[in-house]
Amino acid sequence: MKIVRIETFLVPPRWLFCRVETDEGVVGWGEPVVEGRAEAVRAAVHVLAEYLVGQDPLRIEDHWQVMANGGFYRGGPVLSSALAGLDQALWDIAGKAYGAPVHALLGGPVRDRVRMYAWVGGDEPAELAESITERIEAGFTAVKMNAAGRMSVLATAADVAAVVDRLALARQVLGPARDVAVDFHGRVSAADARRILPLLAEYHPMFAEEPILPDRPHLLRDVVTASSVPVATGERLYSRWDFRPALEAGVAVVQPDLSHAGGISETRRIAALAEVWDAKLAPHCPLGPIALAASLQVAFATPNFLIQEHSIGIHYNEGADLLDYVVDPAVFRFVDGHAARPEAPGLGVEIDEAAVRRADETGHAWRNPVWRHEDGGLAEW
């Protein structure tokens, strides 16, 4: 079997899909994307395709090594994300060729279902409470929310109180038997993270995500040791080498994104590395159906897995949603806040190719907002 064609599709709301076709008619799908830089990743996919076309798709590890390490310049979000999507597609082909779900090829399932968490939002307390209540009624036992919007260069007393009050409200609505994670999005300084996290401990967040920017691992240990709140990071880390300093700093949860961190192949290795530091895996995935399908395959085969993010109904999905691109939405039907183990070959999801091709005709040019402080200086989004 040989790869004969690789195509990419820029689809709303902010995603990029790739389709890898073989001469035997077996097709694999992947989702290589950097949100806000999809066009750059698209170009990188087509550069890597120059190597892949004509190759045997089942030599996944060899192809991963060549695509990741065959060039003198390597790594970074764009190349790692292009590699990630192609890696997903190759695993999809392998599963279909062998007639097995990817988790079976990874050693078989270690669990029967995967716990999911849902995003909640709302600027006002009543809106946040309503959003959480809706997720509870839908069966979810865990939610995640932003800690805050734009933060001051150094947080004011009011800024800090708003973060604490927001979590306190979430805990009140959820009760003690459900979980809430708090995403800081790298919006606060290390000093503010050390100040805020201890104040959140009494509300028992499942984890505090990206309390500081990922390019400052030398500051992370002090943030981790400032409180008993588990610290999570990883959506903007792309390899085992990127994750090692965070693990050495003591993070409790690693969050590689299957569409950023080298795909299924590298995420499995990151999860295994995390076990050495007793850290758990919670893949980042505010993306589309292929990224979610790949994440679930890894979740079912990973012993130190914690919980899985999904984007159905998330605030980013304007104009299109995850289920718009799948033939059978039932594969992403969650019962009691859990995903059932997929048994179909490959990634376990059938992509609606006609819908994808139609969407690509429109495409998108999604960019993240640019925030500024009151004095006009750039603020973290």
C-alpha positions in Angstrom: 0.0 0.0 0.0 1.3 3.5 -1.0 0.2 7.0 -0.2 -1.0 8.6 -3.4 -2.5 12.0 -2.4 -2.7 14.3 0.6 -5.2 17.1 0.7 -6.0 19.9 3.2 -9.3 21.6 4.0 -9.7 24.9 5.8 -13.0 24.5 7.6 -15.0 26.8 9.9 -15.0 27.8 12.6 -11.2 27.7 12.9 -9.9 24.2 11.9 -7.8 22.5 9.3 -8.3 18.9 8.3 -6.1 16.7 6.2 -7.0 13.7 4.1 -4.4 11.0 3.2 -5.4 8.7 0.4 -3.7 5.4 -0.5 -3.6 3.4 -3.8 -5.8 0.7 -2.2 -8.6 3.2 -1.4 -7.9 3.3 2.3 -8.3 6.9 3.5 -7.1 8.5 6.8 -8.1 11.8 8.3 -6.1 14.1 10.5 -6.5 17.6 12.1 -3.3 19.6 11.8 -3.9 23.1 13.1 -2.6 26.0 15.1 -5.7 28.1 16.0 -5.1 31.5 14.3 -2.3 30.2 12.1 -4.1 27.5 10.1 -2.8 28.7 6.8 0.8 28.4 7.9 0.2 24.8 9.1 -1.5 24.1 5.8 1.7 25.1 4.0 3.8 22.9 6.3 1.5 19.9 5.7 2.1 20.2 2.0 5.9 20.4 2.5 5.8 17.2 4.6 3.5 15.7 1.9 6.4 15.8 -0.5 8.1 13.2 1.6 5.0 11.1 2.4 3.5 10.6 -1.1 4.7 7.3 -2.5 5.5 5.9 1.0 4.0 2.9 2.8 1.5 4.5 5.3 2.0 1.7 7.8 5.6 2.7 8.7 4.2 5.2 11.1 7.1 5.5 13.5 9.7 5.8 10.7 7.6 8.5 9.0 7.2 10.3 12.4 11.0 10.3 12.9 11.7 11.7 9.4 9.0 14.4 9.5 10.0 15.5 13.0 13.8 15.1 12.8 14.7 14.8 9.2 15.1 18.5 8.7 17.9 20.6 10.2 15.3 23.0 11.7 12.7 21.3 13.7 10.0 21.7 16.4 7.8 24.6 17.1 4.0 24.9 16.9 3.6 25.0 13.1 5.8 22.1 12.1 4.7 20.0 15.2 1.0 20.6 14.4 1.5 19.7 10.7 3.2 16.5 11.8 0.5 15.9 14.4 -2.4 15.9 11.8 -0.5 13.6 9.4 0.4 11.2 12.3 -3.3 11.0 13.2 -4.2 10.2 9.6 -1.5 7.5 9.4 -2.9 5.8 12.5 -6.4 6.1 11.0 -5.2 4.3 7.9 -3.4 1.6 10.0 -6.5 0.9 12.0 -8.6 0.6 8.9 -6.0 -1.6 7.2 -5.8 -3.9 10.2 -9.5 -3.8 11.0 -9.0 -2.5 14.5 -9.5 0.7 16.5 -6.3 2.6 17.1 -6.5 2.0 20.9 -6.2 -1.8 20.1 -3.0 -1.0 18.1 -1.7 0.9 21.1 -1.9 -2.1 23.3 -5.6 -2.4 24.0 -8.0 -0.5 26.2 -7.2 0.0 29.9 -10.7 1.4 30.7 -14.3 1.0 29.5 -15.3 4.6 29.3 -13.6 8.0 29.4 -14.7 10.9 31.6 -15.3 14.1 29.8 -15.5 17.7 30.9 -17.4 20.6 29.3 -16.7 24.3 29.0 -18.8 26.8 30.9 -18.9 30.5 30.6 -20.7 33.7 31.5 -19.5 37.1 32.6 -22.2 37.6 35.2 -22.7 35.3 38.2 -26.2 34.3 37.0 -24.9 33.5 33.5 -22.2 31.3 34.9 -24.5 29.5 37.3 -27.0 28.9 34.5 -24.2 27.5 32.2 -23.0 25.1 34.9 -26.5 24.0 35.6 -27.0 23.2 31.9 -23.9 21.0 31.9 -25.0 19.2 35.1 -28.4 18.5 33.6 -26.6 17.1 30.5 -24.9 14.6 32.7 -21.4 16.0 33.0 -19.6 15.6 36.3 -16.8 18.1 35.5 -16.6 21.5 33.9 -13.9 24.0 33.1 -14.0 27.8 33.0 -11.8 30.7 32.5 -10.4 32.1 35.7 -10.8 35.7 34.4 -10.8 37.9 31.4 -8.1 40.5 30.8 -5.9 40.8 33.9 -3.9 43.8 35.1 -0.1 43.8 34.8 -0.1 43.0 38.5 -3.6 42.0 39.7 -5.5 44.4 41.9 -7.4 43.3 45.0 -10.6 43.5 42.9 -9.0 41.2 40.2 -8.0 38.6 42.7 -11.4 38.7 44.5 -13.2 38.3 41.1 -11.2 35.1 40.4 -12.0 33.7 43.9 -15.6 34.6 43.8 -16.0 33.0 40.4 -14.7 29.7 41.6 -16.7 29.9 44.8 -19.9 30.3 42.8 -19.0 27.3 40.6 -18.3 25.1 43.6 -21.6 26.2 45.2 -23.5 25.2 42.1 -21.6 22.0 41.5 -21.6 20.8 45.1 -18.8 18.6 46.5 -19.2 15.6 44.3 -18.4 17.2 40.9 -15.3 18.9 39.6 -14.3 22.2 38.2 -11.0 23.2 36.5 -9.9 26.8 36.2 -8.0 28.0 33.1 -5.8 31.0 33.6 -4.7 31.0 29.9 -1.3 32.4 30.9 -2.9 35.7 31.7 -1.3 36.3 35.1 2.2 36.8 36.3 4.1 34.3 38.4 3.8 36.6 41.4 0.0 36.8 40.9 -0.2 33.1 40.4 1.5 32.6 43.8 -0.9 35.0 45.3 -4.1 33.7 43.8 -3.7 29.9 43.9 -3.6 29.5 47.7 -6.9 31.5 47.9 -8.5 28.9 45.6 -7.5 25.8 47.5 -10.6 25.8 49.8 -12.8 25.4 46.7 -10.9 22.3 45.6 -10.4 22.9 41.9 -9.5 19.8 39.9 -6.6 21.7 38.5 -5.4 25.2 37.6 -4.5 25.4 34.0 -1.6 27.5 32.6 -1.3 29.7 35.6 1.8 31.2 33.9 3.0 31.3 30.3 4.5 28.1 29.0 7.8 29.8 28.0 8.7 30.4 31.7 9.4 26.9 33.1 12.0 28.3 35.4 9.3 30.1 37.3 6.9 27.1 37.5 8.2 25.3 40.5 7.6 28.3 42.8 4.0 28.5 41.4 3.4 24.8 42.0 4.8 24.9 45.6 2.8 28.0 46.5 -0.4 26.0 47.1 -2.0 22.6 47.2 -3.9 23.2 44.0 -2.8 20.8 41.2 -1.2 22.7 38.4 -1.8 21.7 34.7 0.0 22.8 31.6 0.9 21.7 28.1 -1.4 23.0 25.4 1.5 25.1 24.1 4.2 22.5 24.6 5.0 20.3 21.6 7.4 17.4 22.6 8.7 15.3 25.4 11.6 17.7 25.7 9.2 20.6 26.2 7.3 18.7 28.9 10.3 17.6 30.9 11.0 20.9 32.7 7.3 21.2 33.6 7.3 17.7 35.0 10.5 18.4 37.0 8.7 21.6 38.4 6.0 19.3 39.8 3.0 19.8 37.6 0.2 17.3 38.4 -1.5 17.2 35.0 0.0 17.4 31.5 -2.2 18.6 28.6 -0.6 17.9 25.3 -2.9 18.7 22.3 -3.1 15.8 19.8 -3.2 18.4 17.0 -0.1 20.2 18.3 2.2 17.9 20.1 3.2 15.5 17.4 0.0 13.6 17.2 -0.9 10.2 18.7 2.7 9.0 18.5 4.3 11.7 20.6 1.4 12.2 23.0 1.7 8.5 24.0 5.3 9.1 24.8 4.6 12.3 26.7 2.0 10.4 28.8 4.6 7.7 29.5 7.1 10.3 30.6 4.5 11.9 32.9 4.1 8.6 34.7 7.7 9.0 36.0 6.6 12.1 37.9 3.1 10.7 38.9 1.4 13.2 36.6 -1.9 12.5 34.8 -2.8 13.0 31.2 -5.7 15.4 30.3 -5.4 16.1 26.5 -6.2 19.6 25.4 -8.9 19.6 22.7 -11.0 22.6 22.0 -10.9 21.5 18.3 -12.8 19.5 15.8 -14.0 15.9 15.5 -10.7 14.3 14.3 -8.7 15.8 17.1 -11.3 14.6 19.6 -11.4 11.1 18.0 -7.6 10.8 18.2 -7.6 12.1 21.8 -10.1 9.4 22.8 -8.1 6.6 21.2 -5.1 7.7 23.3 -7.3 8.1 26.5 -8.6 4.5 26.2 -5.0 3.1 26.0 -3.3 5.3 28.6 -3.0 4.1 32.2 -2.4 7.6 33.7 -5.2 9.3 31.8 -7.4 11.7 33.9 -10.1 13.4 31.8 -10.8 14.6 28.3 -11.8 18.0 27.0 -14.2 18.5 24.1 -15.5 21.5 22.1 -19.2 20.7 21.4 -21.0 23.9 22.0 -17.9 25.9 23.0 -17.9 29.6 22.6 -15.3 29.4 19.8 -17.6 27.4 17.5 -19.4 30.2 15.7 -20.9 29.3 12.3 -20.0 25.6 12.6 -19.6 22.9 15.2 -17.9 19.6 15.7 -20.8 17.5 14.8 -21.3 19.2 11.5 -18.5 17.2 9.9 -19.3 13.7 11.0 -21.6 11.2 9.4 -22.9 9.7 12.7 -23.0 12.1 15.6 -23.7 9.2 17.9 -20.0 8.5 18.2 -19.7 11.7 20.3 -22.8 11.1 22.4 -21.8 11.3 26.0 -23.7 9.4 28.7 -23.4 10.4 32.3 -20.5 12.6 31.3 -18.5 9.8 29.7 -17.6 8.7 26.2 -18.1 5.1 25.3 -15.1 3.1 23.9 -15.1 3.3 20.1 -14.8 -0.1 18.3 -14.9 1.0 14.7 -11.5 0.7 12.8 -9.1 3.5 12.8 -9.9 6.7 14.7 -13.5 5.5 15.1 -15.2 8.4 13.4 -16.5 8.7 9.8 -15.9 12.2 8.4 -18.5 13.6 6.1 -16.3 14.3 3.2 -18.9 16.2 1.2 -19.5 18.6 4.1 -15.8 19.1 4.5 -15.3 19.9 0.8 -18.2 22.4 0.9 -16.9 24.1 4.0 -13.4 24.4 2.5 -15.0 26.4 -0.4 -15.7 29.1 2.2 -12.8 28.5 4.5 -12.0 30.9 7.4 -9.4 33.4 8.5 -9.9 33.0 12.3 -7.5 35.0 14.5 -7.4 35.2 18.2 -8.3 38.6 19.7 -5.6 41.1 20.6 -6.1 42.5 24.0 -4.6 45.7 25.5 -4.2 47.1 29.0 -5.8 50.4 29.9 -2.5 52.2 29.1 -2.4 50.7 25.6 0.2 48.0 26.2 -0.3 44.5 25.0 -2.2 42.1 27.3 -2.3 38.3 27.3 -5.3 36.8 25.7 
